[in-house]
Amino acid sequence: MISKKEKKLNCIAVILNGFGKNLCLRICPEVSNFTRVIELRSSDKSMEVGSSTAIEWESLEREHKVYTNLSYCLVSPKGKRDCIVDAISASSTDNYPDESIDNTLEPSDKVDARPSYWSSGGQIDPGVPETLTYRLVSKLCIIDEIKIQPFKAFFQFGNPIYSAKSVRFRMGHSADDNYSWIYVSPEFPMVQENVLQSFKLPRPVLCIGGIVQIELAGRVQKQAIDGLYYICVCHVQVIGRPLSPVLEVDINETVGNSVLKYFPDASSVQDEARESQWHAFAARIWHLGAGRGWNHAILNTLLGPADASDDEDGPDEELFA
């Protein structure tokens, strides 16, 4: 058994060595884009982490608190939803506005008795790609799955399905009428079926900036009337978890940095973390392999074994609140 004194020393070692931030980096490398952390309370002045005062214990403790809350968000299965709030643009549209990208946000296949879908412009070359770009509900979202449904033209002979051969996803932020991508996914094959197809990312991705772009590569279906290749989509969902109002980001494109802002007074992750089973959080950390290569005595002290239950000798809660 580890004594309370040893446990306390381990907790101090974890804070001094930046365990919270390193844990986030192992789960989600996009965290490296944060150059500073600021804690903002309604009753206090804003407090920066990572400045010249970062060597002070209070600053290190705040940093640990912020990043440990972020790590909880990165692995928590709670609160997942479709995070799209707005359709920004499509690389091409055949008949605007009847076949615009806005139709991909409609929950129904028909609106006012008309089919609802987006259609690209026609191309002779089936290799010409298309992109659909969306804005998310928050500038900070954890994304782990994207769903797309190709359109089946039931009003055309043979009911052709205008799918793509493959899809790829980019996440980032807008910058001077352009986009800066922090994450680019692997390529996923798409099947030529009129179903909501799920594309699960290899790991949770922190979308910093709230912009997601879908690249649709390879055309498989010609339209009989003109002999051109099209891609058509009726539904798109970006599944994840918005981190606001507890965590937000300021992006300064001029100096090239991102500031992570923490609002502990918001309806916070703290309450959710306390209500949840601590060992469920720990189990997901172990499952993701985020603790690999670290001192397991220290990790066991803080997280507990993956199957341990909460008790009085569990980790010091105030270090993670």
C-alpha positions in Angstrom: 0.0 0.0 0.0 1.2 3.5 -0.8 1.1 5.8 2.2 -0.7 9.2 2.0 2.7 10.9 2.2 3.9 9.0 -0.8 0.7 9.7 -2.7 1.0 13.4 -2.0 4.6 13.4 -3.2 3.5 11.6 -6.4 0.8 14.2 -7.0 3.4 16.9 -6.6 5.7 15.2 -9.0 2.9 14.9 -11.5 2.2 18.6 -11.4 5.8 19.6 -11.6 6.3 17.4 -14.6 3.3 18.7 -16.5 1.3 15.4 -16.4 -2.0 17.1 -17.4 -0.6 18.6 -20.6 1.4 15.6 -21.5 -1.6 13.4 -21.1 -3.6 15.6 -23.4 -0.8 15.6 -26.0 -0.7 11.8 -26.0 -4.4 11.5 -26.5 -4.7 14.4 -28.9 -1.5 16.0 -30.5 -3.5 19.1 -31.6 -3.0 20.3 -28.0 0.5 21.3 -29.0 -1.0 24.3 -30.8 -1.8 26.0 -27.4 1.0 28.4 -26.5 -0.7 29.7 -23.4 -3.5 28.9 -21.0 -5.7 31.5 -19.2 -8.0 30.8 -16.4 -10.9 33.3 -16.2 -13.2 33.6 -13.2 -16.1 35.9 -12.8 -14.8 37.2 -9.5 -11.1 37.3 -10.2 -8.7 38.8 -12.6 -7.6 36.6 -15.5 -4.7 34.4 -14.6 -2.2 33.3 -17.2 -0.3 30.0 -17.2 2.9 29.6 -19.1 4.2 33.2 -18.5 7.2 34.2 -16.5 5.4 33.3 -13.3 4.8 29.7 -14.4 7.6 28.5 -12.2 5.4 29.3 -9.2 3.5 26.4 -7.7 0.1 28.2 -8.0 0.7 28.6 -11.8 1.7 25.0 -12.2 -1.3 23.8 -10.2 -3.7 25.9 -12.4 -2.1 24.5 -15.6 -2.5 21.0 -14.3 -6.1 21.7 -13.4 -7.0 23.1 -16.9 -5.3 20.3 -18.8 -6.7 17.6 -16.6 -10.2 18.9 -17.3 -9.4 19.0 -21.0 -8.1 15.4 -20.8 -11.4 14.4 -19.2 -13.3 16.0 -22.1 -11.0 14.2 -24.6 -12.0 10.7 -23.4 -15.5 11.3 -22.1 -18.2 9.6 -24.1 -20.9 12.0 -22.7 -22.6 14.8 -24.6 -21.9 13.6 -28.1 -24.1 15.3 -30.8 -24.0 16.6 -34.3 -21.8 19.7 -34.0 -22.5 21.4 -37.3 -24.1 24.8 -36.9 -23.8 26.2 -40.4 -22.9 25.2 -44.0 -20.2 27.5 -45.3 -19.5 26.5 -48.9 -19.3 23.8 -51.5 -16.5 23.7 -54.1 -19.2 23.5 -56.8 -23.0 23.3 -57.1 -25.0 22.2 -60.1 -28.3 24.1 -59.6 -28.2 26.8 -56.9 -30.1 27.2 -54.6 -32.2 24.0 -55.2 -29.2 21.7 -54.9 -27.1 23.8 -52.4 -24.9 22.5 -49.5 -27.6 23.8 -47.0 -29.7 20.9 -48.0 -27.2 18.5 -46.4 -28.3 19.8 -42.9 -31.9 18.9 -43.4 -33.0 15.9 -41.3 -35.5 14.8 -43.9 -34.9 13.4 -47.4 -37.6 15.7 -48.7 -38.6 19.3 -48.1 -41.9 20.7 -49.4 -42.3 17.4 -51.3 -39.0 18.0 -53.2 -35.9 15.8 -52.7 -33.3 17.5 -50.5 -29.6 17.1 -51.4 -26.5 18.8 -52.6 -25.2 18.2 -56.1 -21.8 19.0 -57.5 -21.3 20.4 -60.9 -20.8 17.8 -63.7 -17.4 16.7 -64.8 -16.0 14.6 -67.7 -13.1 13.5 -65.6 -14.3 11.2 -62.7 -11.1 12.1 -60.7 -12.1 15.7 -60.0 -12.7 16.0 -56.3 -15.3 18.1 -54.4 -15.3 19.7 -51.0 -18.0 20.6 -48.5 -17.1 23.0 -45.7 -19.0 23.5 -42.4 -18.8 25.6 -39.3 -19.2 23.9 -35.9 -21.2 25.1 -32.9 -17.9 25.9 -31.0 -14.4 26.8 -31.9 -13.3 23.9 -29.7 -14.9 20.5 -30.4 -13.8 17.0 -29.8 -14.7 15.1 -33.0 -14.5 11.3 -33.4 -17.0 10.4 -36.2 -18.4 11.9 -39.4 -21.5 10.6 -41.1 -22.4 11.1 -44.8 -25.3 9.8 -46.9 -24.9 9.7 -50.7 -28.0 10.7 -52.6 -30.1 8.3 -54.5 -31.9 9.9 -57.5 -35.2 8.0 -57.4 -36.6 10.4 -60.1 -34.0 9.1 -62.6 -34.1 5.9 -64.5 -32.4 3.1 -62.6 -32.4 5.1 -59.3 -28.6 5.9 -59.6 -26.6 6.7 -56.4 -24.1 9.6 -56.8 -21.5 8.6 -54.2 -17.8 9.3 -54.1 -15.1 6.6 -54.1 -13.5 7.9 -50.9 -13.6 10.7 -48.3 -11.1 12.7 -46.3 -11.6 15.2 -43.5 -9.8 18.4 -42.6 -10.2 20.4 -39.4 -8.9 23.9 -38.5 -9.8 27.5 -38.6 -10.5 30.3 -41.1 -7.6 32.7 -41.8 -7.7 35.7 -44.1 -10.4 34.3 -46.5 -8.6 31.0 -46.4 -8.3 28.0 -44.1 -5.5 26.7 -41.9 -5.8 23.0 -41.3 -4.5 21.5 -38.0 -5.7 18.0 -38.7 -6.0 15.9 -41.9 -7.6 12.5 -41.7 -6.6 9.3 -43.5 -8.7 8.5 -46.6 -11.8 6.3 -46.1 -13.6 4.3 -48.8 -17.2 5.2 -49.4 -19.7 2.6 -50.6 -22.3 3.3 -53.4 -25.3 3.0 -51.1 -28.0 5.4 -50.1 -27.4 5.0 -46.3 -25.9 7.2 -43.6 -22.3 5.9 -43.6 -20.2 6.3 -40.5 -16.5 7.2 -40.8 -14.8 6.9 -37.4 -11.6 8.7 -36.9 -8.6 6.7 -35.7 -8.6 8.8 -32.4 -10.5 11.7 -30.9 -9.5 14.9 -32.7 -9.5 18.4 -31.1 -10.9 20.7 -33.8 -9.3 24.1 -33.0 -11.1 26.8 -34.8 -14.4 25.1 -35.5 -14.1 24.4 -39.2 -14.5 21.0 -40.8 -14.0 20.3 -44.5 -15.1 17.1 -46.2 -13.2 16.1 -49.4 -15.1 13.8 -51.7 -12.7 12.0 -54.1 -13.5 10.0 -57.2 -16.8 10.0 -59.0 -18.6 6.7 -59.7 -21.9 7.7 -61.3 -22.6 9.3 -64.7 -25.9 11.2 -65.3 -27.5 9.6 -68.4 -28.9 12.9 -69.7 -25.5 14.6 -70.2 -22.9 11.8 -69.7 -21.1 13.8 -66.9 -20.0 12.5 -63.5 -21.6 14.0 -60.4 -21.3 13.6 -56.6 -24.5 14.2 -54.6 -25.0 14.1 -50.8 -28.2 14.3 -48.8 -27.0 14.2 -45.2 -23.8 15.2 -43.3 -23.2 15.0 -39.5 -20.1 15.8 -37.6 -20.4 13.8 -34.3 -18.5 15.1 -31.3 -18.7 17.2 -28.2 -18.4 21.0 -28.0 -16.2 22.2 -25.2 -17.7 25.7 -24.7 -18.6 27.3 -22.4 -16.0 25.8 -20.1 -13.1 25.8 -22.6 -12.7 28.2 -25.4 -9.9 29.4 -27.7 -8.5 32.6 -29.1 -6.5 32.2 -32.3 -4.1 34.9 -33.4 -3.1 34.2 -36.9 -0.7 37.1 -37.1 1.6 35.7 -34.4 0.6 32.1 -35.0 -0.6 31.0 -31.6 -3.7 29.7 -29.9 -4.7 30.6 -26.3 -6.7 28.0 -24.4 -9.2 29.8 -22.1 -10.7 28.0 -19.1 -13.9 29.2 -17.4 -14.3 27.2 -14.2 -17.5 29.1 -13.2 -19.4 27.9 -16.3 -21.7 24.9 -16.0 -18.5 22.9 -15.9 -16.9 19.7 -16.7 -15.9 19.7 -13.0 -19.5 18.8 -11.9 -19.7 16.2 -14.6 -16.4 14.7 -13.6 -17.4 14.5 -9.9 -20.7 12.9 -10.8 -19.1 10.3 -13.0 -17.2 7.3 -11.8 -13.5 8.2 -11.5 -12.5 4.7 -12.5 -14.4 5.0 -15.8 -12.2 8.0 -16.7 -9.1 6.1 -15.6 -10.1 3.0 -17.6 -10.4 5.1 -20.8 -7.0 6.6 -20.2 -5.5 3.1 -19.9 -7.5 1.8 -22.8 -6.2 4.6 -25.1 -2.6 3.7 -24.0 -2.0 7.3 -22.9 -0.1 6.2 -19.8 2.4 4.1 -21.7 6.0 4.9 -20.9 5.2 6.7 -17.7 5.9 5.7 -14.1 3.0 3.3 -13.3 3.3 3.7 -9.6 2.6 7.4 -10.0 -0.2 6.8 -12.5 -1.8 4.1 -10.3 -1.7 6.6 -7.4 -3.5 9.2 -9.4 -5.8 7.2 -11.7 -6.0 3.9 -9.9 -6.1 0.6 -11.7 -8.5 0.5 -14.6 -11.0 -1.7 -12.7 -10.7 0.1 -9.3 -13.7 1.6 -7.6 -13.8 5.0 -5.9 -12.9 5.0 -2.2 -11.5 7.3 0.4 -8.0 6.5 -0.6 -8.6 7.6 -4.2 -6.7 10.5 -5.9 -6.8 13.9 -4.4 -9.9 15.3 -6.1 -8.9 18.9 -5.8 -5.9 18.3 -8.1 -8.3 17.4 -10.9 -11.2 19.8 -10.2 
